[in-house]
Amino acid sequence: MQSPELPNIEADHFRRPDLAQLLPAERATHPPRILLLYGSVRERSYSRLVIEEAARLLQAMGAEPRIFDPRGLPQPDGAPEDHPKVQELRDLAEWSEGMVWCSPERHGAMTGIMKSQIDWIPLSNGSVRPTQGKTLAVMEVSGGSQSFNAVNQLRVLGRWMRMLTIPNQSSVAKAFAEFAEDGRMKPSPYYERVVDVMEELVKFTLLTRDCASYLVDRYSERRESAEALSKRVNLRSI
């Protein structure tokens, strides 16, 4: 039945936000599952070194981090979806409850390696977006002065993937000067920002993972049949 005050709303699909569903009585007790992606395959990759530092911090904060190695990942559409590296990435994406993306800034943008990994993660699986409701932290490294081009682009992608991108972020300038020979990050305000970002990511993941599906539940999509929704969000034919 339609409401006279809201004649354009289909009442059967309209929902008043419910605090109880945002505060579920039963909560997961396993460590937050975090997938970390980096955007360079250089032997001394500073985005990888930042990710490795982030993984250590996540472990110390009680999370379970897993790092994906992009070496051997084919270009999007350059291999079948059952390619071993593609399947490894997709399995990790499905396993995760949150992600960390760290890219070098190259020509004022994220690297192709970073974008290829994100492009291989399905935008849709039938009528379901596999990344929706997962948390996301974005970081970048640069060889010169501090910049935010890459993290800004990563935020756009996170929104497009319907991820809950946390407010904090990290941009490490002159990354070559921020790491010791053994690959460990030196004490600095940049290091402290990485700590801040990982701490915030774990908090947001703990807060949202049990109600993630409710957070991204939408009136417009409840109105559509599963078949119609699948056709709208599935981009394989493009």
SULKA-V27886 format. One record per pair of residues at least 24 apart in sequence whose ideal C-beta (glycine too) atoms are under 10 Angstrom apart, sorted by the first residue. I is the first residue (numbers start at 0). J is the second residue. Records with the same first field share a line. If there is no record, write none. Layout:
I->J / J
//
This chain:
8->218 / 222
9->218 / 221 / 222
11->221 / 222
12->217 / 218 / 219 / 220 / 221 / 222 / 223
13->218 / 221 / 222
14->213 / 216 / 217 / 218 / 221
16->213 / 214 / 216
17->213
19->210
20->209 / 210 / 212 / 213 / 214 / 216
21->206 / 207 / 209 / 210 / 213 / 214
22->209 / 210
23->209 / 210 / 213
24->209
25->209
26->205 / 208 / 209 / 210
27->96 / 205 / 208 / 209
29->63 / 96 / 208
30->57 / 58 / 60 / 61 / 62 / 63 / 64 / 96 / 201 / 204 / 205
31->57 / 60 / 61 / 62 / 63 / 64 / 95 / 96 / 97 / 134 / 200 / 201 / 202 / 203 / 204 / 205 / 208
32->62 / 63 / 64 / 65 / 91 / 94 / 95 / 96 / 97 / 98 / 133 / 204 / 208
33->57 / 58 / 60 / 62 / 63 / 64 / 65 / 66 / 94 / 95 / 96 / 97 / 98 / 99 / 133 / 134 / 135 / 136 / 197 / 200 / 201 / 204
34->63 / 64 / 65 / 66 / 67 / 88 / 90 / 91 / 92 / 93 / 94 / 95 / 96 / 97 / 98 / 99 / 100 / 120 / 133 / 135
35->64 / 65 / 66 / 67 / 91 / 95 / 97 / 98 / 99 / 100 / 101 / 136 / 138
36->66 / 67 / 68 / 69 / 88 / 91 / 92 / 98 / 99 / 100 / 101 / 102 / 112 / 113 / 116 / 117 / 120 / 153
37->66 / 67 / 68 / 69 / 99 / 100 / 101 / 102 / 103 / 110 / 112 / 113 / 116 / 138 / 140
38->69 / 100 / 101 / 102 / 103 / 104 / 105 / 109 / 110 / 111 / 112 / 113 / 114 / 115 / 116 / 117 / 139 / 140 / 149 / 153
39->69 / 101 / 102 / 103 / 105 / 110 / 112 / 113 / 140
40->68 / 69 / 70 / 71 / 72 / 110 / 112
41->103 / 112
43->175 / 178 / 180 / 182
44->69 / 101 / 103 / 112 / 140 / 174 / 182
45->101 / 103 / 139 / 140 / 141 / 142 / 171 / 173 / 174 / 175 / 177 / 178 / 182 / 184
46->100 / 101 / 102 / 103 / 104 / 109 / 110 / 112 / 113 / 138 / 139 / 140 / 149 / 171 / 174
47->101 / 103 / 140 / 182
48->101 / 140 / 171 / 174 / 177 / 178 / 179 / 182 / 183 / 184
49->99 / 101 / 102 / 103 / 138 / 139 / 140 / 169 / 171 / 174 / 177 / 178 / 184 / 189 / 190 / 193
50->99 / 100 / 101 / 138 / 140 / 193
51->182 / 183 / 184
52->101 / 177 / 178 / 182 / 183 / 184 / 190 / 193 / 194 / 197
53->99 / 101 / 136 / 138 / 169 / 184 / 193 / 194 / 196 / 197 / 200
54->99 / 197
55->183 / 184 / 197
56->190 / 193 / 194 / 195 / 196 / 197 / 198 / 200 / 201
57->97 / 99 / 136 / 197 / 198 / 200 / 201 / 204
58->197
59->194 / 197
60->194 / 197 / 198 / 200 / 201 / 202 / 205
61->201 / 205
62->96 / 97 / 197 / 200 / 201 / 204 / 205
63->94 / 95 / 96
64->95 / 97 / 99 / 197
65->91 / 94 / 95
66->91 / 99
67->91 / 92 / 95 / 98 / 116
69->110 / 112 / 113 / 115 / 116 / 119
70->112
72->112 / 115 / 116 / 119
73->115 / 119
74->111 / 112 / 115 / 118 / 119
75->111 / 114 / 115 / 116 / 117 / 118 / 119
76->118 / 119 / 235
77->115
78->119
80->119 / 121 / 235
82->119
84->116 / 119
85->116 / 119 / 120
86->119
88->115 / 116 / 117 / 119 / 120
89->119 / 120 / 121 / 124 / 129
91->120
92->116 / 117 / 119 / 120 / 121 / 129 / 130 / 133 / 160
93->120 / 121 / 124 / 129 / 130 / 133
95->129 / 130 / 133 / 134 / 135 / 204
96->132 / 133 / 134 / 204 / 205 / 207 / 208 / 209 / 211
97->133 / 134 / 135 / 136 / 162 / 163 / 165 / 200 / 201 / 203 / 204 / 205 / 207 / 208 / 211
98->130 / 133 / 134 / 135 / 136 / 137 / 157 / 160 / 162 / 164 / 200 / 204
99->134 / 135 / 136 / 137 / 138 / 165 / 169 / 193 / 196 / 197 / 200
100->135 / 136 / 137 / 138 / 139 / 149 / 150 / 153 / 154 / 156 / 157 / 162 / 164
101->136 / 137 / 138 / 139 / 140 / 149 / 150 / 153 / 169 / 171 / 193 / 196
102->137 / 138 / 139 / 140 / 141 / 148 / 149 / 150 / 152 / 153
103->139 / 140 / 141 / 142 / 149 / 171 / 174
104->139 / 140 / 141 / 142 / 143 / 145 / 146 / 147 / 148 / 149 / 150 / 152 / 170 / 172 / 174
105->141 / 142 / 148 / 149
106->148
107->141 / 146 / 148 / 149 / 152
108->148 / 149 / 151 / 152
109->137 / 139 / 148 / 149 / 150 / 151 / 152 / 153 / 156
110->139 / 149
113->139 / 149 / 152 / 153 / 156
114->152 / 153 / 156
117->153 / 156 / 157 / 159 / 160
118->156
120->156 / 160
121->160 / 233 / 234 / 235
122->159 / 160 / 161 / 232 / 233 / 234 / 235
123->228 / 229 / 230 / 231 / 232 / 233 / 234 / 235
124->229 / 232 / 233
125->225 / 226 / 228 / 229 / 232 / 233
126->220 / 223 / 224 / 225 / 226 / 227 / 228 / 229 / 230 / 231 / 232 / 233
127->212 / 225 / 228 / 229 / 232
128->159 / 160 / 161 / 162 / 215 / 232
129->160 / 161
130->156 / 157 / 159 / 160 / 161 / 162 / 215
131->160 / 161 / 162 / 163 / 211 / 212 / 214 / 215 / 216 / 217
132->161 / 162 / 163 / 207 / 208 / 210 / 211 / 212 / 213 / 214 / 215 / 216
133->157 / 160 / 161 / 162 / 163 / 164 / 204 / 207 / 208 / 211 / 215
134->162 / 163 / 164 / 165 / 199 / 200 / 201 / 202 / 203 / 204 / 205 / 206 / 207 / 208 / 211
135->160 / 162 / 163 / 164 / 165 / 200 / 203 / 204
136->162 / 164 / 165 / 166 / 167 / 168 / 169 / 193 / 196 / 197 / 199 / 200 / 201 / 203 / 204
137->162 / 164 / 165 / 167 / 168 / 169 / 170 / 196
138->167 / 168 / 169 / 170 / 171 / 192 / 193 / 196 / 197
139->168 / 169 / 170 / 171 / 172 / 174
140->169 / 170 / 171 / 172 / 173 / 174 / 175 / 177 / 178 / 189
141->170 / 171 / 172 / 173 / 174 / 175
142->172 / 173 / 174 / 175 / 176
143->172 / 173 / 174
144->170 / 172 / 173
145->170 / 171 / 172 / 173 / 189
146->170 / 172
161->211 / 214 / 215 / 217 / 232
162->211 / 215
163->203 / 204 / 206 / 207 / 208 / 211 / 214 / 215
164->200 / 203
165->196 / 197 / 198 / 199 / 200 / 201 / 202 / 203 / 204
166->196 / 199 / 203
167->192 / 193 / 195 / 196 / 197 / 198 / 199 / 200 / 203
168->192 / 195 / 196 / 199
169->193 / 194 / 195 / 196 / 197
//
